[in-house]
């Protein structure tokens, strides 16, 4: 007998990913490169689909430093624990795909600020927060200031070539977000886990000869809910699913 009742539909983006459109900052940094704020995600993989311009993503992991060129048609992605910094050469624009939609917005990103700021949650929050009601010129100033702080910490890590320094950053980042883990788990259960569970339920039903879930098909679309937000790596057009 097929399972009782219709499977619960999952109506978010496939796999509960998050999507945004990014125009990478053209501000120059201390090392002469233009671009965004170096940071790391603790539980989310991230992908780039390059739509215009040229640039690169600089990455730092336990395996070392790399620089991956980005140009239209390139798809690049990396896993949690990858410190990454987007650099812009000529009008770099990207569609960003984030695993576990909702978690990055809930704090699953730690900027590579200097160690004294990472060790002090209040000082860290003060350094990275951009008040949404601040004048746009002030938001731009704060976004650039936090970018410069993160570039400073990132360059120290990159130039140290010291596995212990990177491990210390990982430990500091984990300590900084520990209080958020309960909220992250709830978001994951409502999102990516629910999407995977829905597929498992549909497979079970199809195996039992029950195709009733196909009658619940829906189509949705959305325009950006916010344009030009000061994100970590550049100006974001934000979608909400």
C-alpha positions in Angstrom: 0.0 0.0 0.0 1.3 3.5 -0.7 1.9 5.8 2.2 -1.1 7.7 3.5 -1.6 11.3 2.6 0.2 13.4 -0.1 3.9 14.2 0.4 4.6 17.6 1.8 5.7 19.8 -1.2 8.9 21.8 -1.0 8.4 25.1 -2.9 11.7 26.9 -2.3 14.5 27.1 -4.9 16.0 23.7 -5.9 17.8 22.2 -3.0 17.0 25.2 -0.8 19.9 27.3 -2.3 20.0 31.0 -2.1 20.5 33.3 -5.1 21.8 36.8 -5.4 23.3 39.0 -8.1 26.6 40.6 -7.3 28.5 43.5 -8.7 32.0 43.3 -7.1 33.4 46.4 -5.3 35.9 48.4 -7.4 37.5 50.0 -4.3 41.3 49.6 -4.1 42.8 47.8 -1.1 46.2 48.0 0.7 47.8 45.5 -1.7 46.7 47.4 -4.8 43.9 45.0 -5.8 40.3 46.0 -6.1 37.5 43.9 -4.7 35.5 42.6 -1.8 35.8 41.5 1.8 37.7 38.3 2.6 35.6 35.9 4.7 34.8 32.2 5.4 31.6 30.2 5.7 31.4 27.5 8.3 28.6 25.3 7.0 27.8 26.5 3.5 29.4 25.8 0.1 29.3 28.8 -2.3 29.2 28.9 -6.1 29.7 31.6 -8.7 28.3 31.9 -12.2 30.1 34.7 -13.9 27.9 36.8 -16.2 30.1 39.8 -17.1 33.5 41.3 -16.6 36.8 39.8 -15.5 38.4 39.2 -12.1 39.4 36.3 -9.8 38.6 34.7 -6.5 41.6 34.3 -4.1 41.2 31.4 -1.8 43.1 30.2 1.3 42.7 26.8 2.8 44.8 24.3 4.7 46.1 23.2 1.2 47.4 26.7 0.6 46.7 29.8 -1.5 45.1 29.8 -4.9 43.8 32.4 -7.4 41.1 31.3 -9.8 40.4 33.5 -12.8 36.8 34.5 -13.4 35.3 35.5 -16.8 31.9 35.1 -18.4 30.9 31.5 -18.6 33.1 30.4 -15.6 31.4 28.4 -12.9 33.5 28.2 -9.7 32.6 26.9 -6.2 34.2 26.0 -2.9 33.4 24.2 0.3 33.0 25.5 4.0 36.3 26.5 5.5 37.6 28.3 2.3 38.7 31.8 3.0 37.8 33.7 -0.2 38.2 37.2 -1.6 36.8 38.4 -4.9 39.0 40.7 -6.8 37.8 42.8 -9.7 39.6 43.6 -12.9 36.9 44.9 -15.2 33.2 45.1 -14.2 33.0 41.7 -12.6 29.4 40.6 -12.1 28.3 37.2 -10.7 25.2 35.2 -9.9 26.0 33.8 -6.4 24.6 30.4 -5.3 24.7 29.7 -1.6 24.0 26.3 0.0 21.6 26.2 2.9 19.6 29.3 1.9 19.0 31.4 5.0 22.1 30.3 6.9 24.6 32.8 5.3 22.1 35.6 6.1 21.9 34.3 9.7 25.6 34.8 10.3 27.3 31.8 8.6 30.2 34.0 7.5 33.1 35.2 9.5 35.3 38.0 8.2 39.1 37.7 8.4 39.4 40.6 10.9 42.6 40.9 13.0 42.7 38.4 16.0 41.9 41.0 18.7 38.6 41.7 17.0 37.8 38.1 16.4 38.3 37.4 20.1 35.8 40.1 21.2 32.2 39.4 20.0 31.1 43.0 20.7 34.0 44.5 19.0 33.6 42.2 16.0 29.9 43.0 15.7 30.7 46.8 15.9 33.3 46.4 13.1 31.1 44.4 10.7 27.6 45.8 11.2 26.1 48.3 8.6 22.9 49.8 10.0 20.2 49.4 7.3 18.7 52.8 8.1 22.0 54.7 7.8 22.5 57.2 4.9 23.9 55.4 1.9 27.1 57.4 2.0 27.6 56.2 5.6 26.8 52.6 4.6 29.5 52.8 1.9 32.0 54.2 4.3 31.3 51.4 6.8 31.4 48.7 4.1 34.8 49.9 2.9 36.2 50.2 6.4 35.2 46.6 7.3 36.6 45.4 3.9 39.9 47.1 4.7 40.0 45.5 8.2 39.3 42.1 6.7 41.9 42.5 4.0 44.5 43.4 6.7 43.7 40.2 8.6 43.6 38.1 5.4 47.0 39.3 4.1 48.5 38.5 7.5 47.2 34.9 7.3 48.2 34.5 3.6 51.7 35.9 4.1 52.3 33.9 7.3 52.1 30.6 5.5 51.6 29.1 9.0 49.1 26.2 9.4 48.7 27.1 13.1 47.7 30.7 12.2 45.0 29.3 9.9 43.9 26.8 12.6 43.7 29.6 15.1 41.4 31.6 12.8 39.2 28.5 12.3 38.9 28.1 16.1 38.2 31.8 16.7 35.5 31.8 13.9 33.8 28.7 15.4 33.8 30.3 18.9 32.3 33.5 17.5 29.3 31.8 16.0 28.6 29.1 18.6 25.6 30.9 20.0 24.0 30.9 16.6 24.0 27.1 16.0 20.5 26.4 17.4 19.0 29.0 15.0 21.1 27.6 12.1 19.8 24.0 12.8 16.2 25.2 12.7 16.8 27.0 9.4 18.5 24.0 7.9 15.6 21.7 9.0 13.1 24.0 7.3 15.2 24.4 4.2 17.8 22.0 2.9 16.8 19.1 5.0 13.1 19.6 4.2 14.0 19.7 0.4 16.0 16.4 0.7 13.2 14.7 2.8 10.6 15.8 0.2 12.6 14.1 -2.6 12.9 10.9 -0.5 9.2 10.9 0.1 8.5 11.3 -3.6 10.8 8.4 -4.5 9.1 6.2 -1.9 5.7 7.0 -3.4 6.8 6.5 -7.0 8.2 3.1 -6.0 4.8 2.3 -4.6 3.0 3.4 -7.8 1.7 6.7 -6.3 2.3 9.7 -8.5 -0.2 12.0 -6.8 2.4 14.6 -5.8 2.7 15.6 -9.5 -0.7 17.2 -9.3 0.6 19.7 -6.7 3.1 21.2 -9.2 3.5 25.0 -8.9 5.4 27.7 -10.8 6.9 30.8 -9.0 9.1 33.8 -10.0 10.4 36.8 -8.2 12.1 40.1 -8.9 14.8 41.3 -6.5 13.4 42.4 -3.1 16.4 44.8 -2.6 18.9 46.2 -5.1 22.4 47.5 -4.4 22.8 46.3 -0.8 26.3 46.7 0.5 27.3 43.1 0.8 30.6 41.6 1.8 32.0 41.3 -1.7 30.1 44.0 -3.6 26.7 45.5 -4.3 24.0 42.8 -4.0 20.6 42.4 -5.7 18.8 40.3 -3.1 16.1 37.7 -3.6 13.9 36.2 -0.8 12.5 32.8 -1.2 
